[in-house]
């Protein structure tokens, strides 16, 4: 596992160095944090071989870790933990396939990890991923740039995947790797027994799951992190999504971001999916006065979304007069660790959208969620295997890794 993760870090670090301006701060910092952790990992001595929870003390009906939320961060953690011998329960409140409102863009560092998981191969086999070649941006002044990533980089820099497909493929990959996927498990609470060193996670139907470690990965609104007191405020960002039927529009590019003056630092975007389908989305990034996203509020999202389709000359031209566009849907964004008192504690870690592992400049969260999951798994598996299950999971690694990720926000 170490050699594979080292390879990911080398590739992602080189990509970040080559594309510093294109990548947001949180994505670059996630790579740096992962690299820093692995460097420390190589220099660690063998941990103590004794602790309060010796080998064999885990009850037969308990797990090494229970993960609440089977999105990209939760499923990545479940996959690599299970592959390396940990007993994993992966919970999701819905059954797959289930939708998630998102821009759907997956960047290069995440693509490599999805390939290792076998997920990207499944997506391609089922025509569920479209790799972008022609992409770029339109500035607030109307200056546009459309590049060809395959020609310039030798490969597509990103791909578009609907979350209804991505999340399902990732959760199923985690299950195939050995994690126990429990769908329709709506978590209502969790309690920690310090004497036994066990979390008990409860569902709305009365079902219970026990584990040494609780991983909270239940999305931007994170009801569980909020209930446990780690999250102290609601997300401040918001995004929209509307699919455009293939064959009804004029778009001839794969992905373009449009920066409208009114909503800076937010932006809108069009991403191409398989079968000529499009995703039109609008992101509002928290900035400035309390409750504002630049000069606009979250409540302005619908007006901005619909206004851009009708009035932005570049978007109107790309969509054309006959575009069949679905009704706008919206989702919350928690950027750069906003609202989190902490993202780790004894026997607990918060990751992905729940921890605000979203680029504070762009609102992108898929690749940061996947990448930040890796150092979590490295430390868990190293602790478990080095100690043969004898060392308590104090999760000191989180202060080294996740705090570094938040330092850029």
C-alpha positions, 0 to 999 in steps of 0.5 A: 500500500505504501508504494501505491500511495507514494506513487499517488503523491508523486503524481499529484504533487507534480500535477500541482506544481505544473498547474498551480494557477489552475488548482485551488488552494485547498487542492494543492494543500491537500497534496502537500499535507498528504506528502508531508504525512508520508514523509513523517510516516517513513521516519516513524519508529515502531509504536508501543506494543501495549495499550488499553485495548489489547489484541482480541479486545474488540467485541465480535459484533464491533468494527474497527471503524464505522463510516457515516456517509458513503460519498467520495470521502467515506467510500475511499476511506472504506475501500482502502481500509478494508483492502488493508485488513480493517473491519469496516462498516460503511453506512448511508441513509439512502439506497444506491443509486442516489443523487447528489447535486454537484458540478460533477467535475473530477480532477486528475489526482482523484482520477488516479485514485479512482483507477486504483479502486477500479471505479474509473474502469466501471464508469468508462465501461458503462459510459458514465464518464466524459473526459474533457479536452476542450476547456477553459474560462470566460473572465468578468471582462469577457476575455475567454481562453479555451485550451486543449488539455490532451494536446498540452498535457498529454491527457485529459485534466478532468472528467465529468461524472454524474454523482448518482453514478460516481457515488454508487460505483465507489460505494460498491467498490468499497463493498467489494474490497470487504467493507460492509455497506449498510444502505438505508441506515439513517443515523440519529446519534452516536455515543462513545463509551470511553471505558470500552473505547467503542462508539455506538451509532444508532439508526432511526429504525433502532439498529446499532453499529459499534466500532473503535473509530467513528468517521463522519463523512455525511456531507456539508450539512453534517447532522451528526457532526452538528449533533455531537457539537463539532460543527457549530454553524450551517454551511455558507456556500451554495451551488445549483445544478441543471442537466441539459438534454443532449442534442438540444444545445449548441455547446462544442466544448467540454467544460468552461467556467464563466465569471460574472462580475455580479457574483464574484468570487462565484461563477457558473459553469457548463460541463459535458457528460456522455451522450452530449448531455450537459451540466449547467451549474452556478456556485456562490462562494462566501466572501465579505460581509456576514451572510454574503457571497461577494455582493450577493446572498445565497437567496439570489442563487435561483435568480442568478442561475436563471438569469445567466441562462437567459442573459449571459451572452456566452452561456446563451450562445452555448445553450441556444434557443432550443435547449431542454433544461431541467428545473434547477436543484441546489445544494449547500457548500461548506468551504475551507473548514468553515463552522468546524470547531475541530475535525478530529478527536479521540476515536473520531475524525471528520472528513470530506464535505462534512469537514469543509474539505472543499476548495475555498476558491472554487467550491470543488470538493470531489478530488479534495475529499478523495485525496484527504481520505488517503492519509487517514487510511495510511495512519489507520492501517499502519497503526493497526498492523504495526501494533497488531491491534494493540494500540488505541486509536488516539488519532494524533495524525489528524492534527498533523494532516487535516489541520494542515489542509485547513491552514490554507482556507 
